[in-house]
Structures are given as structure tokens and as C-alpha cells.
Amino acid sequence: MTPSWYDLLDVAPDASEAEIRAAWKAAIADLDPSDRRFRLYNQAAETLLDPQRRAAHDEALAADAAEDEPEAAVEESPVVAAAPATVATTDDAQGDEARDVTPGPVADEATGSRTRRTVPAWLLATLAMLTALTLAACVYVLVERPSDAAVEDSTRAAQAAAERAIGPILSYDALHLDEDQQAAHSYMTSAYRKDYDKLFEVIKQNAPATKTIVKADVVRSGIVRSGEDRVEVLLFVNRPTTNKQVTEPVVYKDQVTVTMQKVDGDWLVADLQTSPVGQ
């Protein structure tokens, strides 16, 4: 059987989204983005964290498993094949071997006509309905569903926008907090801006007294979940931080999961979750 994305991430086929995300983060934590394995792990996470793509992957695995299994004997409603009829010819009387004749259509003894099996009307109607549904599904996929190229282009654009946004959003300087806050707003959706402002109010209450300065830099990034209008990006970020007691920068390393949403043609941050690297 072909190895699956579950095998690559070393998770069970029924693993939860949290388990898959944790396995993926652990797998790429020490990899460089140029490493081929980095992209493979990203592809595995993209597939298994997307419900539709994961369902398609599971169906392919089930079909693959079914092909590998030996065909089982059918026990219900057994059909016994008739043995070929043996017809003895004149020459057979001389000791020649009998010839096998395969039975043909059954003839009606009274009329001499051959019977023909007919297909029930309900079966024809069912087949016609299934055909129509299949055609409709194909049309929907071709017309409504975005192409793989379109999704990939959108995903890359969202990833680039996330890398640009994360610096202004996570950075601040105690000397000009209002300017930093306004600069960060331009990278956010209106909904996320409310959450950000609540957090930044806490920073405003403490940073001036501690003279804290934080500068966030993106080290590398990867795609968690792709889409045409909504993309989830994982960024590895270094945050050199100083304050009035620590003049030499202390570098904090974080994993930042950013949900990017397309709004009026622009990719904006719709959600952001941070955690220290290794957790």
C-alpha cells in the first residue's frame, strides 16, 4: 500500500485536527524552508487539515486498500453455473472424446421462440437520474470550483501578505506606541482589530514604564491550509526585546499561526495565535 499523509506525519487516520497540527509543527520545527521535507510536511498538513481534501484522501486510501485485498467469495445468493453439455456424435461411438457445447438462449418448448430478458423500467429511471446528477456535479466542479492554479496563486499571495504584516503587528516601541498601533491596523480585518486593540491597551499601560522595545522578524513560513479567500499560515518569528533593565536584546522565538482573509482584493489578518517554539 502507498504511504499516506498520515504515515508522513506519524499520526493515526482518525487523528484530531489538534493532533495533526502538533505533529506537523514538530516535524518542521528544525527544517529549513528550502528542505524538500519542509514542503512535503506542509502538503500533508494542507491536506489533512482541510475537511474536503482529507475526505478525498481517505477515499483514495480505502480504494487502494480494497484493490490490495484478495477477492472474497460471495456467499449470499449463490449462483451455480451450469456445466457445459456433452453431446456425443456418431464418431463418439467410435471412442472419440466428447465435445463441449455451451448452452445458448433458452427456447420456449411450446412456441419454439427464444426468451429475452428485459431491464425493469425503474432501473432505467434510476440510472438516468444518477447520470444526470453526475453530469451536474461535473459542471459544478468545472464552473464553480476554483482551479488548483488559482488556489495556489491566492495561497502564495496570502503567505507573502502574512510575512509583511507580522512585523508591524508584533513590534512596538515604548516611545511611539500610538504610531505603531495605527501602522498595525492597516494589516488587519475590522473584526480582528478589536481584539488587537484590547491587547495593545495592556501594552500601553506597561511599556512606557519599562521602556520596552520589541522588533519582530520572520525567519520562515509555511502553509497550514490553503484556499481562494481564506488561508492559514504558520510563521516562525524571532522577537529581539529590550527594556530599561536589559539593554542587550533577548531573542524570543515564536510560532505564529495567522489566518489571512481576502477583503476587497487585499489579504488581511483575521486571526493570530502565538506560542513559543517547541510547544
C-alpha positions, 0 to 999 in steps of 0.5 A: 500500500502507498504511504499516506499523509498520515504515515508522513506525519506519524499520526493515526487516520482518525487523528484530531485536527489538534493532533495533526497540527502538533505533529506537523509543527514538530516535524518542521520545527528544525527544517529549513524552508528550502528542505524538500521535507519542509514542503512535503510536511506542509502538503500533508498538513494542507491536506489533512487539515482541510475537511474536503481534501482529507475526505478525498484522501481517505477515499483514495486510501480505502480504494487502494486498500480494497484493490490490495485485498484478495477477492472474497467469495460471495456467499449470499445468493449463490449462483451455480453455473451450469456445466457445459453439455456433452453431446456425443456424435456418431464418431463418439461411438467410435471412442472419440472424446466428447465435445463441449457445447455451451448452452445458448438462449433458452427456447420456449418448448411450446412456441419454439421462440427464444426468451429475452430478458428485459431491464425493469423500467425503474432501473432505467429511471434510476440510472438516468437520474444518477447520470444526470446528477453526475453530469451536474456535479461535473459542471459544478466542479468545472464552473464553480470550483476554483482551479488548483492554479488559482488556489495556489496563486491566492495561497502564495499571495496570502503567505507573502501578505502574512510575512509583511504584516507580522512585523508591524503587528508584533513590534512596538516601541515604548516611545511611539506606541500610538504610531505603531498601533495605527501602522498595525491596523492597516494589516488587519480585518475590522473584526480582528482589530478589536481584539488587537486593540484590547491587547495593545491597551495592556501594552500601553499601560506597561511599556512606557514604564519599562521602556520596552522595545520589541522588533519582530522578524520572520525567519520562515513560513509555511502553509497550514491550509490553503484556499481562494479567500481564506488561508492559514499560515504558520510563521516562525518569528524571532522577537529581539526585546529590550527594556530599561533593565536589559539593554542587550536584546533577548531573542524570543522565538515564536510560532505564529499561526495567522489566518489571512482573509481576502477583503476587497482584493487585499489579504488581511489578518483575521486571526493570530495565535502565538506560542513559543517554539517547541510547544 
